[in-house]
Amino acid sequence: MQAFEATNYYFEQAARLLDLTENIRTLLVTPDREVRVEVPIELDSGRIGNFIGYRVQHDNSRGPYKGGLRYHPAVDQDEARSLASLMTWKTAVVDLPFGGAKGGINCDPGKLSRGELERLTRKFIEKIHDTIGPHKDIPAPDMGTDAQVMAWIMNEYAKYAGFAPACVTGKPVEFHGSAGREAATGFGLAIVTREMLARLQRTVAGTTFAIQGYGNVGSHTARFLAQMGGKIVGVSDAYGAVVNREGIDIADLDRHVAVSHKIAGFKGGDTTTNESLLTMAVDVLIPAALGGIFDREMAQAVQASLIVEAANGPTWPDGDEVFVTRGIPVVPDVLANAGGVVVSYFEWVQNLQHFRWPLEQIQREEEKRLVEAFRDICDLAQRRSVSLRTAAFMKAISRVGRAKVLGGI
């Protein structure tokens, strides 16, 4: 099953319960626009590097398209379609005035120099600048991109449209970015996890966690959960995993990663594999890496009592069915990791107003919006006797479908 097919499977589950007509289903599933561009640049060696870039704009019924740009060897049209669709539902779940988009460049950023990355980014924006903008489509960081890449995007876009900081979010704070944006997804995950545990009559303090993926999202999630008293007993990245049943010292791990840029070699726990980490007996498992992790077989092997999806699309439909059958609750990605787009919205608003908000206000407003969305989804799931994922899709589809009908074709 391809990624876009999996996303649409979840859509269809919810659409059937909402009794949507075939016409509305088709309108809501089909992307508005798909862009594929060649991005040639001169490499440091003097050779020509030829890369392919993508931008899929799924739906803008509720506002401008919004979604990340990722630089990764797995980037392709199907993945962009799937993630763009997820962004449509994610922004609707937390009731933001955005639609959904996604894209990126098929490349390995780890093998490119800083100069090559800058030339690649600028060339890509040169190719798609007429399809993005503050009131059209607002990109943001994703896997393989960061605040510096967003700064290059803003600077390059200004060559065509003038000063327009709201054309992209996730920029450095010193370059029209927002306080709290870098940590926003991790902070939001910690808040949603706290709320879910409270529903299960538990607290973060004393709860054990395993986190697959220790990039921006996974590392910030670990820090916030540790601050709340959570016990992080396992973490992993692309190079391996480490476990410590007594709890990993996150500050010590951060110092190690700052020097080595990977978890491997950390002395504060025992070395294990990524797959072993996914099947650890823990209270909460948080997948925060690539999508497509839990198929039927892996879902059967999971020993966690709760899953909170930090990554986009980590669970295949057959794996999701296993979790439902086994009674393992899953907080879906479209709700759990929505903190990033919430604070992207705040950054966009600040840029349009040319006014800056303090961190305390941003985190307070992020927490308020996520808690409200979480409670709405939980109440709907309880009323309709469905999973949190199905409830989240039902809520999102209802909002987008209503906007589509009101706006007309």
PyMOL commands that set and color helices and strands:
alter all, ss='L'
color gray80, all
select helices_A, chain A and resi 3-18+22-29+77-93+109-111+114-131+147-161+165-167+173-175+184-199+216-227+250-260+274-278+296-301+317-326+333-336+339-353+359-384+388-407
alter helices_A, ss='H'
color red, helices_A
select strands_A, chain A and resi 33-42+48-59+65-72+100-106+137-141+208-212+231-237+240-243+270-272+284-287+306-308+330-331
alter strands_A, ss='S'
color yellow, strands_A
deselect
rebuild
show_as cartoon
